[in-house]
Amino acid sequence: MEKTASTKRFFKLDEIIQFDQNQGKKNIFYETERTAGAVWCLEPGQEIYKHSHTTSDDLWIVVEGTGTFYPGNGEEVEISKGDIIINYPGQQHGMCNTSNERFVVIGVAGPLPMDLILHDTK
């Protein structure tokens, strides 16, 4: 059986991680009709925009570095390697690499399709 993005079962994180010097990079490593997985790679100062989804959960697992999580209402929470964050439908989420090191987060979300509601970046 040919391994495709929707049938492959095993992944190597080191093969998925890719950074972009200009902006945070989302590397999708699988997608089915129900869920999708991505590895977010952020250089210092880069961010994942504040957003929410109407009907989808979005699970984030920090695997490298330290950053700031934005749960909404102007709050900021420091997060680091080993932290797991579940964002339920309607909950704002976003993060920024506020350290001097690289920052890597695995995300799994669904059900698909997912809408994207952007929140004020102020």
Buried (B, 14 or more C-beta within 10 A) or exposed (E): EEEEEEEEEEEEEEEBBEBEEEEBBBBEBBBEEEBBBBBBBBBBEBBBBBBBBEEBBBBBBBBBBBBBBBBBEEEEEEBEEEBEBEBEBEBBBBBBBBBEEBBBBBBBBBBEEBEEEEBEEE
